[in-house]
Amino acid sequence: MSAWLEELSGGDGGGGQEEKPLAIANGHLPLGTPEKTALVKGLDKLFGEELRQRSVTASMCRPMRSPSEASWFWWVTGAGQNLGRELAVQLARLGAKLVLLDINEKQNEATAELVRREGGEAHAYRCDVADHAAVAAAADKIRSQVGHPHYVFNNAGTYEHKPFLSHSAADIKRMVDVNLLGSLWVAREFLGHMVKHNSGHLVCISSVLGYIGRQNVVPYCASKFGVKGMTEALAEEMRMERRSGVRVTAVHPFLISNIDDVKPNLKFPWLFEVLETSDAAARIISGVRRNQEEIFLPEKLKPFMVFSKVLPRKLRRLFADYMES
């Protein structure tokens, strides 16, 4: 075992008493080889406290009490179902005014009705974010009818799980157009106003698969790596231009229960839990209102994602293979 791995895990280089495989709570599962044991011990040593932190729930989100916050509009794409709908409904409960966009007009209007039942204000528009002209037209209409949104949620997305060579050219183009270009088109429409007034918040839903590439999701990974790069670069651009009032946030979900039809095969499902849509939306809203630049769902993923970037590729693969059952 390499010296850095020994040091990280607190080992003595093999000269001390032989240790048994590390036992994990909730089942005392042995991690097997010394290398794997040392790796996980090192992760716990570096990030154990963060891994044990409490999750954010909907009850922890405070209502929008300030006059300025209550008057701001929140733009949400992909609002017709799943996470987009849940974000809209929870924001309405907090007193937000909402502009809702979706390619499916009927589903989007249903979300708007749910928002109104919660006492919220909703303006629903049909828009295909993959179409630059459609985004520009919708933005012009919204600016004239409603005003400029302060918060912009790039949530619209599409996903397919199958081998790369099973994707058609149309599949690949659609995924990149919606997931990546759609986010860019929306940002381009509203960032100028945010920069001019040094005020606003752009939120983009990326993915854990925007951090790590995995099999059978190649076009999706490509699009979400792009979204992560886009948000990171925009945040840096705002910093260099001294626009501290313009926030940029990337959200990296693992799996959300009623959105993702592919269930993970993990040795430790308690470590990387699949979130309910309501819980995911609550955590996103809470993180955005606290101006987090990156939000991981679940939060305990963060140290693993950060740490994975400093591991040699062989060790990353070893760890990934071991974590899958």
C-alpha positions as CSV (number, residue, x, y, z in Angstrom):
1,M,0.0,0.0,0.0
2,S,1.4,3.4,-0.9
3,A,2.7,5.7,1.8
4,W,0.1,8.5,1.3
5,L,-2.7,6.0,1.7
6,E,-1.1,4.6,4.9
7,E,-0.8,8.2,6.2
8,L,-4.3,9.1,5.2
9,S,-5.8,6.1,7.0
10,G,-3.7,6.5,10.1
11,G,-1.7,3.3,9.5
12,D,1.8,2.7,10.6
13,G,3.2,1.4,7.4
14,G,2.7,-2.3,8.3
15,G,5.0,-2.3,11.3
16,G,2.3,-2.3,14.0
17,Q,-0.4,-4.7,15.0
18,E,-2.4,-6.2,12.2
19,E,-5.9,-4.6,11.9
20,K,-9.1,-6.4,11.1
21,P,-11.1,-5.1,8.2
22,L,-13.0,-1.9,9.0
23,A,-16.4,-2.5,10.4
24,I,-19.2,-0.1,9.3
25,A,-22.1,0.6,11.5
26,N,-25.6,-0.5,10.4
27,G,-24.4,-4.1,9.7
28,H,-20.7,-4.2,10.5
29,L,-19.8,-4.8,6.9
30,P,-16.1,-5.7,6.3
31,L,-14.5,-3.7,3.6
32,G,-12.0,-6.4,2.7
33,T,-8.5,-5.7,1.4
34,P,-6.2,-3.3,3.3
35,E,-6.2,-0.9,0.4
36,K,-10.0,-0.6,0.5
37,T,-10.1,-0.4,4.3
38,A,-7.5,2.4,4.3
39,L,-9.3,4.3,1.6
40,V,-12.6,4.4,3.4
41,K,-10.9,5.0,6.8
42,G,-9.2,8.0,5.2
43,L,-12.5,9.3,3.8
44,D,-14.0,9.1,7.3
45,K,-11.0,10.8,8.9
46,L,-11.1,13.7,6.4
47,F,-14.9,14.1,6.1
48,G,-16.5,12.0,8.8
49,E,-18.2,15.0,10.5
50,E,-19.6,16.3,7.2
51,L,-21.0,12.8,6.4
52,R,-22.8,12.8,9.7
53,Q,-24.5,16.2,9.4
54,R,-28.2,16.5,9.4
55,S,-30.2,16.8,6.2
56,V,-32.3,19.9,5.3
57,T,-36.1,19.4,5.5
58,A,-39.0,21.5,4.2
59,S,-39.8,22.6,7.7
60,M,-36.3,24.3,7.9
61,C,-37.2,26.7,5.0
62,R,-38.3,30.0,6.4
63,P,-41.1,32.0,4.6
64,M,-40.1,35.0,2.5
65,R,-40.6,37.8,4.9
66,S,-38.6,40.7,3.4
67,P,-40.5,43.0,1.0
68,S,-37.8,42.6,-1.7
69,E,-37.6,38.8,-1.5
70,A,-41.4,38.5,-1.5
71,S,-41.7,40.7,-4.6
72,W,-39.1,38.8,-6.7
73,F,-40.1,36.4,-9.4
74,W,-38.7,32.9,-9.6
75,W,-38.4,31.4,-13.1
76,V,-38.6,27.6,-13.2
77,T,-38.1,25.6,-16.4
78,G,-39.3,22.0,-16.6
79,A,-42.1,23.0,-14.2
80,G,-44.7,20.6,-15.6
81,Q,-43.7,17.5,-13.6
82,N,-41.4,15.9,-11.0
83,L,-38.7,18.1,-9.5
84,G,-39.8,21.3,-11.3
85,R,-43.4,21.0,-10.1
86,E,-42.3,20.3,-6.5
87,L,-39.9,23.3,-6.6
88,A,-42.8,25.5,-7.7
89,V,-45.3,24.2,-5.1
90,Q,-42.8,24.5,-2.2
91,L,-41.7,28.0,-3.4
92,A,-45.4,29.0,-3.5
93,R,-45.8,27.9,0.1
94,L,-43.0,30.2,1.0
95,G,-44.6,33.2,-0.7
96,A,-42.8,33.2,-4.0
97,K,-44.1,34.6,-7.2
98,L,-43.5,32.1,-10.1
99,V,-43.0,32.1,-13.8
100,L,-43.4,28.5,-15.0
101,L,-42.1,27.1,-18.3
102,D,-42.5,23.7,-19.8
103,I,-42.8,22.1,-23.3
104,N,-46.0,20.4,-22.1
105,E,-48.5,23.2,-21.8
106,K,-51.2,21.1,-20.1
107,Q,-48.9,19.8,-17.4
108,N,-47.4,23.2,-16.9
109,E,-50.9,24.7,-16.4
110,A,-51.6,22.0,-13.9
111,T,-48.6,23.0,-11.9
112,A,-49.7,26.7,-12.0
113,E,-53.1,25.6,-10.6
114,L,-51.3,23.8,-7.7
115,V,-49.4,26.9,-7.0
116,R,-52.5,29.0,-7.0
117,R,-54.2,26.6,-4.6
118,E,-51.3,27.2,-2.2
119,G,-52.0,30.9,-2.4
120,G,-49.2,31.6,-4.7
121,E,-48.9,33.7,-7.9
122,A,-48.1,31.7,-11.1
123,H,-47.7,32.7,-14.7
124,A,-47.4,29.6,-17.1
125,Y,-45.8,29.7,-20.5
126,R,-45.1,26.9,-23.0
127,C,-41.5,26.8,-24.1
128,D,-39.0,24.3,-25.5
129,V,-35.7,25.4,-23.9
130,A,-33.8,23.6,-26.6
131,D,-35.0,26.2,-29.2
132,H,-33.1,29.4,-28.8
133,A,-35.7,31.4,-30.7
134,A,-38.5,30.0,-28.5
135,V,-36.5,30.9,-25.3
136,A,-35.9,34.4,-26.5
137,A,-39.6,34.9,-27.5
138,A,-40.8,33.6,-24.1
139,A,-38.3,35.8,-22.3
140,D,-39.5,38.9,-24.1
141,K,-43.1,38.1,-23.4
142,I,-42.3,37.5,-19.7
143,R,-40.3,40.7,-19.3
144,S,-43.2,42.7,-20.8
145,Q,-46.0,40.9,-19.0
146,V,-44.4,40.1,-15.6
147,G,-41.0,41.6,-15.3
148,H,-37.4,40.4,-14.8
149,P,-37.1,37.2,-12.7
150,H,-34.6,37.5,-9.8
151,Y,-34.1,33.7,-9.5
152,V,-33.8,31.6,-12.6
153,F,-33.9,27.8,-12.2
154,N,-32.6,25.8,-15.1
155,N,-34.4,22.6,-14.3
156,A,-35.6,21.3,-17.6
157,G,-33.8,18.1,-18.7
158,T,-34.0,14.8,-20.4
159,Y,-32.3,11.5,-19.6
160,E,-31.9,8.0,-21.1
161,H,-30.0,5.0,-19.7
162,K,-28.6,2.7,-22.4
163,P,-25.3,1.9,-24.1
164,F,-23.8,4.8,-26.1
165,L,-24.1,2.9,-29.5
166,S,-27.8,2.4,-28.8
167,H,-28.4,6.1,-29.0
168,S,-29.5,7.6,-32.3
169,A,-28.0,10.9,-33.4
170,A,-31.4,12.5,-32.7
171,D,-31.2,11.2,-29.1
172,I,-27.8,12.6,-28.5
173,K,-28.7,16.0,-30.0
174,R,-31.9,16.3,-28.0
175,M,-30.1,15.6,-24.8
176,V,-27.4,18.1,-25.3
177,D,-29.8,20.7,-26.7
178,V,-32.2,20.5,-23.7
179,N,-29.7,19.8,-20.8
180,L,-26.8,22.1,-21.8
181,L,-27.8,24.5,-24.6
182,G,-31.2,25.1,-22.9
183,S,-29.4,26.2,-19.8
184,L,-27.1,28.5,-21.8
185,W,-30.0,30.1,-23.7
186,V,-31.9,30.9,-20.6
187,A,-28.8,32.2,-18.8
188,R,-28.0,34.4,-21.8
189,E,-31.5,36.0,-21.7
190,F,-31.4,37.1,-18.1
191,L,-27.8,37.4,-17.0
192,G,-27.4,40.8,-18.6
193,H,-30.1,42.4,-16.4
194,M,-28.6,40.7,-13.3
195,V,-25.1,42.0,-14.1
196,K,-26.4,45.5,-14.8
197,H,-28.1,45.6,-11.3
198,N,-25.6,43.4,-9.6
199,S,-28.5,41.3,-8.3
200,G,-29.9,37.9,-9.2
201,H,-29.4,34.2,-8.9
202,L,-28.9,31.6,-11.6
203,V,-29.5,27.9,-10.5
204,C,-28.7,25.0,-12.8
205,I,-29.6,21.4,-12.2
206,S,-26.5,19.4,-13.1
207,S,-26.0,15.9,-11.7
208,V,-23.5,13.7,-9.8
209,L,-23.0,12.4,-13.4
210,G,-21.6,15.9,-14.1
211,Y,-18.8,15.0,-11.7
212,I,-18.1,11.4,-12.6
213,G,-18.6,9.6,-15.9
214,R,-20.4,6.2,-15.8
215,Q,-21.4,3.6,-18.3
216,N,-24.7,3.7,-20.2
217,V,-25.2,7.4,-19.7
218,V,-22.6,8.9,-22.1
219,P,-24.6,11.7,-23.7
220,Y,-26.2,12.6,-20.4
221,C,-22.8,12.8,-18.7
222,A,-21.5,14.9,-21.5
223,S,-24.4,17.4,-21.1
224,K,-24.2,17.5,-17.3
225,F,-20.4,17.9,-17.3
226,G,-21.1,20.9,-19.6
227,V,-23.7,22.3,-17.1
228,K,-21.2,22.0,-14.3
229,G,-18.5,23.7,-16.3
230,M,-20.9,26.5,-17.3
231,T,-21.9,27.3,-13.8
232,E,-18.4,27.1,-12.5
233,A,-17.1,29.4,-15.3
234,L,-20.0,31.9,-14.8
235,A,-19.4,32.1,-11.1
236,E,-15.8,32.9,-11.8
237,E,-16.7,35.5,-14.4
238,M,-19.0,37.2,-11.9
239,R,-16.2,37.2,-9.3
240,M,-13.7,38.7,-11.7
241,E,-16.2,41.3,-12.8
242,R,-16.9,42.1,-9.1
243,R,-20.6,41.3,-9.4
244,S,-20.9,39.8,-5.9
245,G,-24.7,40.3,-6.0
246,V,-25.0,37.8,-8.9
247,R,-25.0,34.3,-7.6
248,V,-24.6,31.1,-9.6
249,T,-25.4,27.7,-8.1
250,A,-25.0,24.2,-9.5
251,V,-27.1,21.3,-8.1
252,H,-25.8,17.8,-8.2
253,P,-28.5,15.2,-7.5
254,F,-27.7,11.5,-7.1
255,L,-31.1,9.8,-7.6
256,I,-34.6,11.1,-7.0
257,S,-37.2,8.5,-6.3
258,N,-40.0,9.2,-8.8
259,I,-37.8,10.7,-11.5
260,D,-35.1,8.1,-12.0
261,D,-36.1,4.7,-13.1
262,V,-32.6,3.2,-12.7
263,K,-32.0,2.0,-9.2
264,P,-28.4,1.8,-7.9
265,N,-26.8,-1.4,-6.8
266,L,-24.8,-0.3,-3.9
267,K,-23.3,-2.1,-0.9
268,F,-24.2,0.8,1.4
269,P,-27.6,2.2,0.3
270,W,-27.8,4.1,3.6
271,L,-24.8,6.1,2.6
272,F,-26.1,7.3,-0.8
273,E,-29.8,7.3,-0.2
274,V,-32.4,7.9,-3.0
275,L,-34.3,11.1,-2.1
276,E,-38.0,11.7,-2.3
277,T,-38.8,14.6,-4.7
278,S,-40.2,16.7,-1.9
279,D,-37.0,16.3,0.1
280,A,-34.8,17.1,-2.9
281,A,-36.8,20.3,-3.6
282,A,-36.6,21.4,0.0
283,R,-32.8,20.9,0.1
284,I,-32.4,22.8,-3.2
285,I,-34.5,25.8,-2.0
286,S,-32.7,25.9,1.3
287,G,-29.3,25.8,-0.3
288,V,-30.2,28.5,-2.9
289,R,-31.5,30.8,-0.2
290,R,-28.2,30.3,1.7
291,N,-26.3,31.2,-1.5
292,Q,-24.5,27.9,-1.8
293,E,-22.4,27.6,-5.0
294,E,-22.8,23.8,-5.1
295,I,-25.6,21.7,-3.7
296,F,-25.2,17.9,-3.5
297,L,-28.2,15.6,-3.0
298,P,-27.7,14.0,-0.6
299,E,-25.2,16.4,1.0
300,K,-23.0,13.5,2.2
301,L,-22.0,13.0,-1.4
302,K,-19.9,16.2,-1.4
303,P,-16.7,14.9,0.2
304,F,-16.7,11.8,-2.0
305,M,-17.1,13.9,-5.1
306,V,-14.4,16.3,-4.0
307,F,-12.0,13.6,-2.9
308,S,-12.5,11.6,-6.1
309,K,-10.8,14.4,-8.0
310,V,-7.5,13.9,-6.2
311,L,-7.4,10.1,-6.4
312,P,-5.5,8.4,-9.2
313,R,-7.8,6.9,-11.8
314,K,-7.1,3.3,-10.8
315,L,-8.1,4.0,-7.2
316,R,-11.2,5.8,-8.3
317,R,-12.2,2.7,-10.3
318,L,-11.3,0.4,-7.4
319,F,-13.5,2.4,-5.1
320,A,-16.4,2.7,-7.6
321,D,-16.3,-1.0,-8.4
322,Y,-16.3,-1.9,-4.7
323,M,-19.2,0.4,-3.9
324,E,-21.4,-1.3,-6.5
325,S,-22.8,-4.6,-5.3
